[in-house]
């Protein structure tokens, strides 16, 4: 799923997404639609670790973030 923008203070910003990233997986859940993104973020642990797999500038990245609620 291509990221078209990131709102300040949003979950997307908290996990480090940037405009034009291609989001693939959040905590082992595939993300290819807005619905699958919503499901994945709903299942993220509060104040816990979130692992995302994405492509940025055509290169694969796996990042781990601590999300603060």
MOFENLIN-V411303 format. One record per residue. N is the residue number from 1. RES is the residue in one letter. SS is DSSP state (H for helix, E for strand, C for the rest). OMEGA is omega as a letter, one per 40 degrees, with the letter a starting at -180 (NA if undefined). Layout:
n->N res->RES ss->SS omega->OMEGA
n->N res->RES ss->SS omega->OMEGA
This chain:
n->1 res->X ss->C omega->i
n->2 res->X ss->E omega->i
n->3 res->X ss->C omega->a
n->4 res->X ss->C omega->i
n->5 res->X ss->C omega->a
n->6 res->X ss->C omega->i
n->7 res->X ss->C omega->i
n->8 res->X ss->C omega->i
n->9 res->X ss->C omega->a
n->10 res->X ss->C omega->i
n->11 res->X ss->H omega->i
n->12 res->X ss->H omega->i
n->13 res->X ss->H omega->a
n->14 res->X ss->H omega->a
n->15 res->X ss->C omega->i
n->16 res->X ss->C omega->i
n->17 res->X ss->C omega->i
n->18 res->X ss->C omega->i
n->19 res->X ss->C omega->i
n->20 res->X ss->C omega->i
n->21 res->X ss->C omega->i
n->22 res->X ss->E omega->a
n->23 res->X ss->E omega->a
n->24 res->X ss->E omega->a
n->25 res->X ss->E omega->i
n->26 res->X ss->E omega->i
n->27 res->X ss->C omega->i
n->28 res->X ss->C omega->i
n->29 res->X ss->E omega->i
n->30 res->X ss->E omega->i
n->31 res->X ss->C omega->i
n->32 res->X ss->C omega->i
n->33 res->X ss->C omega->i
n->34 res->X ss->H omega->a
n->35 res->X ss->H omega->i
n->36 res->X ss->H omega->i
n->37 res->X ss->H omega->i
n->38 res->X ss->H omega->i
n->39 res->X ss->H omega->a
n->40 res->X ss->H omega->a
n->41 res->X ss->H omega->i
n->42 res->X ss->H omega->a
n->43 res->X ss->C omega->i
n->44 res->X ss->C omega->a
n->45 res->X ss->C omega->i
n->46 res->X ss->C omega->a
n->47 res->X ss->C omega->a
n->48 res->X ss->C omega->a
n->49 res->X ss->E omega->i
n->50 res->X ss->E omega->i
n->51 res->X ss->E omega->i
n->52 res->X ss->E omega->i
n->53 res->X ss->E omega->a
n->54 res->X ss->E omega->i
n->55 res->X ss->E omega->i
n->56 res->X ss->E omega->a
n->57 res->X ss->C omega->i
n->58 res->X ss->C omega->a
n->59 res->X ss->E omega->i
n->60 res->X ss->E omega->i
n->61 res->X ss->E omega->i
n->62 res->X ss->E omega->a
n->63 res->X ss->E omega->i
n->64 res->X ss->E omega->a
n->65 res->X ss->E omega->i
n->66 res->X ss->E omega->a
n->67 res->X ss->C omega->i
n->68 res->X ss->C omega->i
n->69 res->X ss->C omega->NA
